């Protein structure tokens, strides 16, 4: 039996300066866009750093062990390798785990950041900003890991010349999934701000699982690589659009109400 707990450093890889620069380029613009004026707060950047640290730990010590446990269960239950129709069903719990664990991690860090910053009853826009920060750190670190893996495999422009667009899929995928991480974390943090945390965390987790389910569709041959990227792009765009809409609503909800017009000025 394989070791149950993986090494978190395995989800960082061999650090490369190019990976760091690209991860920042993919995550910082979304943080600046969605955090608004709160980007000047130190605790927001600390929350982003915490999200980056939490990524390898949550994968290695929570997500991987649970998914391995599910794999052992199916191996013991099924007499042989499952066919494509069965894979669609038995993959659902494992895919759901990825969404639940990762969105719970980002959500918990956002709440912790607000508490440590002394924001007990956060304005909704402040809660969203905290989620954006942890999502940027978490998604940025995941991109850092993927980019490190790509460089370590000897990627260069010759790969693109030989493989065409397929040689850029690893970078394109992170361009799509980093904003997804940020948008999903903003959605769950919005739930904290409006006192409905479970509802919005489950929504973010469901979107995350839906995004990851494309890997199963590729495995069974239902999608090719480009189809999977199109699927991921659609889910990510939907998630970011929802986060932007919620952030706009949060800013309106936090704005002080204008004084009621006096009888003399009413028409």
N, C-alpha and C positions, 0 to 999 in steps of 0.2 A: 504493500500500500504506500502511495506517495505521502510525503509529509503534508500534514493537514494545513499548516500555516506557511505561506510563502514568505520570502524575504522582501520587505518593502523596497529595498534598493533595486530589486529586479524590475520594478516598475518606474525606474528612473533611467537606467541604462548608463552608458558611458557618456558623461556630460560633454556637450559640444557647444561652443560659443554661438555658432550659427543657429542651433536649436533654441537657445535662450532668446536671441534676437527675434526669431520668427514667432516664438510663443508669445512674447510681449506684443509684437505687432498684430497678432491675431486677437489678443484679449484686451489690451489697454483701450483701444478706441471705443469698444462697447462699454467698458467701465466708465469712461469719461462721458459718454452719451447718456447712459441710464442713471448714473449716480447724481448728475446735476451739480448743484453747488456744494453738496456734501463731499465731493471729491477732495475738498481741502481739509477734511478732518483726518487726523492721524489714525484714529481707530479704524477707519475704513481701509486704510492700507495694511494695517495689522491684520484685519479680517481677511484680506486678499492673501497675505502671506500664510495665514493659518489654513486657508483653503488649499494652497499649494502643498503644504506639509501633510494635510489630511488625505490627499489623493492616494499616494502609495500605501499608506497605513490602512485606509478603509478597504482598499482592494485586496491587499495581502492578508489582512487579519480578520476581515468580516466577509466580504463578497466571495472570495475564492474558497474559503472553508465551507460556506453554506452551499455553494454550487457544487463543490466536490462531494459533499454529503448527498445531494440530490442525484449526482451521477452514480454513486455507489448504490443508492436505492433502486434506480432504474436498472442497473446491471444485475442486481440480485432478483429483481422482479421479472424481468423479461428473459426469455430463453435464448435469444439471439439478437443480433443488431437490428434495430427497428427500421422499417421501411419509411419512405417519404411521408405517407399520410399520418403515420404515428409520430414521426419526428415533430410535425407541426404542433401536436398536442403536448407531448412530453417536454418540449422546449419552453413552453409558456412559464412554468414555475421558475426555471433558471433565469430566463430573461426578465421576469418580474423582479427577481431578487436584485439584479443589477440596478434597476430603477429605484427600488425601495431603499437600498443601502446608500447609493450615491446621493439621492435627493435628501434622505434623512441626515446624512453627514453635512451637507451644505446648509440645510435648514438649521440644524443644531448649532453649527458654528455662527450662523447669522444671529440667532437668538442670544448666544453667549456673547458675541461682540457687542450687541446692544446693552446687555446687562452690565458687562464690564465697563462700558462707556458711561454707565449711569443713566441710560435711557430706559426707564422702567415701563412707561406707557408710551411707546414710540409713536410718533406721527407715522401715518401709513407710508408716506414717501421716504421717511428715514428707514423704515423696515425694508422697503424695496431696495434701497441703496445698500443695506447690509447684505441682502441676498445677492445682489449684483456683484459685490466685492468677493464674497466667498465663491460664487460661481466662476468669476474671472480667475481666481487663484487655482481652483480645482481644474477647470477646463484648460487653463494655461499649462499646468503641470502635466496633464495628460498629453497635451500637444508636445511639450518638451520631451517626454518619454518617446512618443512616436517618432519625432524628428531625430532623436538620438539613434533610434533603431534604424531609421532610413539611412543616415550618414554612415553608421557602422557597417552597413551592408555594401558600402562602396558606391552609393548613388552618385551619378554625375549626369551631365547633359547628354552623354553618350547613351544613357539608358532611355532618355526621352526620344532620341533619334531612332533607336531600335524599336521601342515599344509604343511610341506615339503618346497619345493622351493617357494611356494606362500607366505610363511612367510617372505621371503627376498625381495619380489618384490619392496617394498617401497625404500629400499636401492639401489637395482639394477637400479631402474628408475632414481634416482638422479645421479648415476654413469654415466648414459647415457646422461641425460639432462644438467648437469653442463657443460661438454665440448661443448654441442650444443650451449648453451648461449654464450660461449666464441668464438666459431667459427663463429656464426652468426654475433656477434658484430664486429669481425675482418673483415668480408666480407663488411659490410656497411661502416666501417671506411676506408677500402681500397678505396672504391668509393670516399670518401672525398679526400683522398690523390691523386687520379688520376683525380680529378675534374669531376667525374661522380657520384655524391652522390645519386641521385634519383634512378638510375638504380640498384645500388648494395644494397641500402636500401630496395627496393621493392623485390629484390631477397632474401635477408635475411628474410624479413617479410613473403614471400611466403613459404620459407622452414619452418619457425616457424609455420605457419598455417597448413602446411602439417603434421608436427610432431603432433600437437594437434588434428588433425582430427581423430587420432586413438581412442580418447575417444568416438567419435560418433559411430565409428564402433563397439566398445565394447557395447555401449548402445543399439544398434539395433541387437546385436547378431552376427554380421558378423565376429567379432574377439573375441577370449577369451583373458584373461589377458596376457598369454604368447605370443599370436599373436601380441598384442598391443606393448609389449616390443620389439619384433623382428622388428616391423615397426619402433619404435622409434630409435632402434639401427642403423638401415639402414640409416635413415634420418640424425641422428647425425654423423655417420661415414662419410657420403657424405659431410656434412657441414664442419667437421673438416678437411677432406682431401682437400676440396676447399680452406679453410683458409690457410692451410700449403702451398698449391701451390701458392696462391696469395702472401703469405709472402716471399716465395722464389723468386718469380718474383719481389717483391718490393725491396728486398735486391740487386738484380741484377741491377734494374733500378736506385737505389740510388748510386751504386758504380761509382766512377769517371772513365771516359773512358780512356783507355790506350793510350799513345801517338802513333801517326801514325808512322809506320816504315819509316825510311829514305830510299831514292832510293838505297843507297849502300847496304842496308841489305835486300831489297826485292828480292824475287826469281822469 
